[in-house]
Amino acid sequence: MSVQILALVGSLRAGSHNRQLAEAAVKHAPENVEVELFEGLADVPFYNEDIDVEGSVPEAALRLRAAAGQADGFLLFSPEYNGTIPAVLKNAIDWLSRPFGASAFSGKPVAVVGTAFGQYGGVWAQDEARKAAGIAGATVLEDLKLSIPGSVTRFAETHPADDAEVVTGLTGVLKQLGSRAGSPSA
């Protein structure tokens, strides 16, 4: 039985390098780890308690929660927007943190990775994503990190799935995430 990892990408841009990184995770997932790239974060409205009531929850938010409910763990891909987490990823975390006391993240392992144009590869945003996921109830795997700098030049002509160093780092994160997601203590 495979461990199910839900991938959430914090960039909506068609040519996003973080989306390409997530595609690389799907392609190079180790044995017994299945990575599902969630489609539809752009359709999830901003979190609002007024619409988060039975019978009124938007369909896109229900789909996100259903996919999260099936996941054994999460892999978040965060670029850096103005030194912090993109709104679309923070919004997904907000929806998954509710209803209070029943977070879809509760007790599940989460790793955060990403790439950005800057020299640090988006580490500030990734740290913010870890913080938000932890507050939302996730078991944040602080030791699993992959921040790839210089995305615009590094991936100008090479897809992350074809970059041996990236694949090695990503596969390492996925192996450990899969192991922790599949363990009874996770």
C-alpha positions in Angstrom: 0.0 0.0 0.0 1.4 3.4 -1.0 1.7 6.4 1.2 -0.5 9.2 -0.2 1.2 12.7 -0.3 -0.9 15.7 -1.3 1.2 18.4 -3.1 0.0 22.0 -2.8 1.7 24.6 -5.0 1.8 28.2 -4.0 2.1 29.6 -7.5 -0.7 29.8 -10.0 1.5 30.9 -13.0 1.4 28.4 -15.9 5.2 28.3 -16.2 5.8 28.3 -12.4 9.1 26.7 -11.5 7.4 25.5 -8.2 4.7 23.8 -10.2 7.5 22.2 -12.3 9.2 21.1 -9.0 5.9 19.5 -7.9 5.6 17.7 -11.3 9.2 16.4 -10.7 8.0 15.1 -7.3 5.1 13.2 -9.0 7.5 11.8 -11.6 10.3 10.8 -9.3 8.3 9.7 -6.2 10.0 6.8 -4.6 8.5 3.3 -4.4 5.5 3.2 -2.1 5.0 6.9 -2.2 2.3 8.4 -4.4 2.3 12.2 -4.9 -1.0 13.8 -6.0 -0.7 17.4 -7.3 -3.8 19.2 -6.2 -5.4 21.2 -9.0 -7.8 24.0 -8.3 -6.3 26.2 -5.6 -7.1 29.2 -7.8 -10.8 28.3 -7.4 -10.8 28.2 -3.6 -12.2 31.6 -2.3 -10.5 33.4 0.5 -11.3 31.8 3.8 -14.3 33.4 5.4 -16.1 31.9 8.4 -19.4 33.2 7.1 -19.3 30.7 4.2 -17.6 27.9 6.1 -20.9 26.6 7.4 -22.6 23.3 6.5 -24.5 23.7 3.2 -22.6 26.8 2.2 -19.0 25.7 1.9 -17.8 26.4 -1.7 -17.3 23.3 -3.9 -13.6 24.1 -4.5 -13.0 24.2 -0.7 -14.8 20.9 -0.3 -12.7 19.3 -3.0 -9.5 20.6 -1.2 -10.7 19.2 2.1 -11.6 15.9 0.6 -8.2 15.5 -1.1 -6.5 16.5 2.2 -8.6 14.0 4.1 -7.3 11.2 1.9 -3.7 12.2 2.3 -1.2 10.6 4.7 1.0 13.7 4.5 1.6 16.9 2.6 4.3 18.5 0.5 4.0 22.2 0.2 5.8 24.1 -2.6 6.3 27.7 -1.8 7.8 30.4 -3.9 8.5 33.7 -2.2 6.3 36.7 -2.8 7.6 39.9 -1.3 9.6 38.0 1.3 6.7 35.8 2.5 4.2 33.0 1.6 2.0 33.4 -1.4 -1.7 34.2 -0.6 -3.0 31.1 -2.4 -0.9 28.7 -0.3 -1.8 30.5 3.0 -5.5 30.4 2.0 -5.3 26.6 1.4 -3.7 26.2 4.9 -6.5 28.4 6.3 -9.2 26.3 4.8 -7.6 23.0 5.8 -7.1 24.3 9.4 -10.9 24.4 9.9 -13.3 23.5 11.4 -11.5 24.3 14.6 -10.4 21.1 16.3 -10.8 19.0 13.1 -7.9 20.3 10.9 -7.2 18.2 7.9 -3.5 18.6 8.9 -4.0 17.3 12.4 -1.2 14.9 13.2 -0.1 14.5 9.6 3.5 15.2 8.5 4.2 18.2 6.3 7.3 19.2 4.5 7.9 22.5 2.7 10.2 22.9 -0.3 10.5 25.4 -3.1 12.4 27.5 -5.5 12.7 31.2 -6.1 14.7 33.6 -8.1 16.7 35.0 -5.1 19.9 33.7 -3.7 18.2 31.8 -0.9 15.6 30.0 -2.8 12.6 31.3 -0.9 13.6 30.2 2.6 11.6 33.1 4.3 8.4 32.0 2.6 9.0 28.4 3.3 9.6 29.1 7.0 6.3 31.0 7.0 4.6 28.1 5.4 6.0 25.7 8.1 4.9 28.1 10.8 1.3 28.4 9.4 1.0 24.6 8.8 2.2 23.9 12.4 -0.3 26.3 13.9 -2.9 24.6 11.7 -2.2 21.3 13.4 0.4 19.6 11.1 3.4 17.8 12.3 5.9 20.0 10.5 9.1 18.1 9.5 11.5 21.0 10.2 14.5 18.9 9.1 13.2 18.2 5.6 14.1 21.3 3.5 14.9 21.9 -0.1 15.3 25.6 -1.2 16.6 26.0 -4.7 17.9 29.5 -5.5 18.2 31.2 -8.9 15.1 29.5 -10.4 14.8 31.8 -13.4 18.3 31.0 -14.7 18.6 27.5 -13.3 15.4 26.3 -14.9 15.5 28.5 -18.0 16.2 25.5 -20.3 16.0 22.6 -17.9 12.9 21.3 -16.2 13.5 20.5 -12.5 12.6 16.8 -13.3 15.7 16.7 -15.5 18.1 18.3 -13.0 20.0 15.5 -11.2 20.8 17.5 -8.1 17.2 18.7 -7.7 15.9 15.1 -8.3 18.3 13.8 -5.7 17.2 16.4 -3.1 13.5 16.0 -3.9 13.6 12.2 -3.7 15.4 12.4 -0.4 12.6 14.7 1.0 9.9 12.4 -0.4 11.5 9.2 1.0 11.7 10.7 4.5 8.2 12.3 4.3 6.8 9.0 3.0 8.5 7.1 5.8 7.1 9.4 8.5 3.6 9.6 6.9 3.5 5.8 6.8 4.6 5.3 10.4 2.0 4.8 13.1 3.5 7.7 15.1 3.0 10.1 12.3 
